[in-house]
């Protein structure tokens, strides 16, 4: 959503985008990896079962 708004020349903060997404019931499909810890083999096997 932020990409589309930016293409149209509309500036929007993260909280505003989050509010609009809630309003229109839009969910993000991108999973974040914070990079705080590496992916272990156990975590990778769990991830494969989820997806």
Secondary structure, DSSP 8 states (H G I E B T S, - for coil): -HHHHHHTT----HHHHHHHHHHTT----------SS---HHHHHHHHHH-
